[in-house]
């Protein structure tokens, strides 16, 4: 398929092909909450950073990360800066033959990157023998691709659900526990208990994971370490670098170089 304009209409469910690829350069995008009736989706961007929200989770997708979204899974895709958007839709029955489907973030190695790019520009005219061979390599690679922890589980409690969704969509830094307690009118103990029960993280751990997601997004978008550290309210650049390395195993610069 040729490169789509951001304003073009596209409905994967309306196409009968078992594999459909699309590519588009987009900016300031919000898909709205939706799902695909008959198609599983692989979402990926070779440049730029996307945020994907489901009913109870948020995923951050920097370059060299892809998200597998099973059919009928409600999701919302957001980004503010320019993103090289790539998406492949698979007939649900076809995909289940080759891949154990669940919502997860996977690493994109150089070979997968090239295969995804090629599939996204195929014409929707049925699969040739050569394309079938490429898909065989694709399924081999995706099944061996490591899963990455770039998800954040959202609390379902009515006192916290709306406010946490607000933080993720507006990119507003979650407050400290004491301030959150005052805002929602619940004790710190109650809030802590809710987060552990519903996200398996304490509120402080959850807030730190949110900061990591936002840090990755800011760095991928070209923000400096100093600006990122300031925006996320770290006491110093060195404190931010130490935090980032503890969470990912890499300094911010090493992370960008490794995955760029």
NORBELPE-V444545 format. One line per field, one symbol per residue. phi: phi as a letter, one per 30 degrees, with the letter a starting at -180 (. if undefined). psi: psi as a letter, one per 30 degrees, with the letter a starting at -180 (. if undefined). A space follows every 10 residues. Layout:
phi->???
psi->???
//
This chain:
phi->.ddddddddb bdddcdedbb cbbacbbhcb didabcdbbd bccabdbjbc cbccdbbbbc bdeibbcccd eicdabcbac cdbddbbbcb eedddddcbd dadacbdcde ddeddedddd cdddbicddd dddddddedd dddcdddbdb cbdcdceddc eddddddddc icdeddeddd eddcibdedd dddddddcbi bddddddddd ddeddedddd djdddddded dciddadddd dddddddcib deddddddcc
psi->klkklffkkk jefgkfkfkk klkkjlkikj flkllkegkl kjkkjfklkl kkkafglkkk ilkgklkkjl kgjklkkkle akkjkkkkkk keeeefffkj kljlklkjle eeeeeeeeef gkkiglklee eeeeeeeeee eefgkkkkih ljkkkfkfff eeeeeeeeef hkkklleeee eeefhlleee eeeeeeeffg kleeeeeeee eeeeeeeeee ggkleeeeee eghlfleeee eeeeeeeffl leeeeeeeg.
//
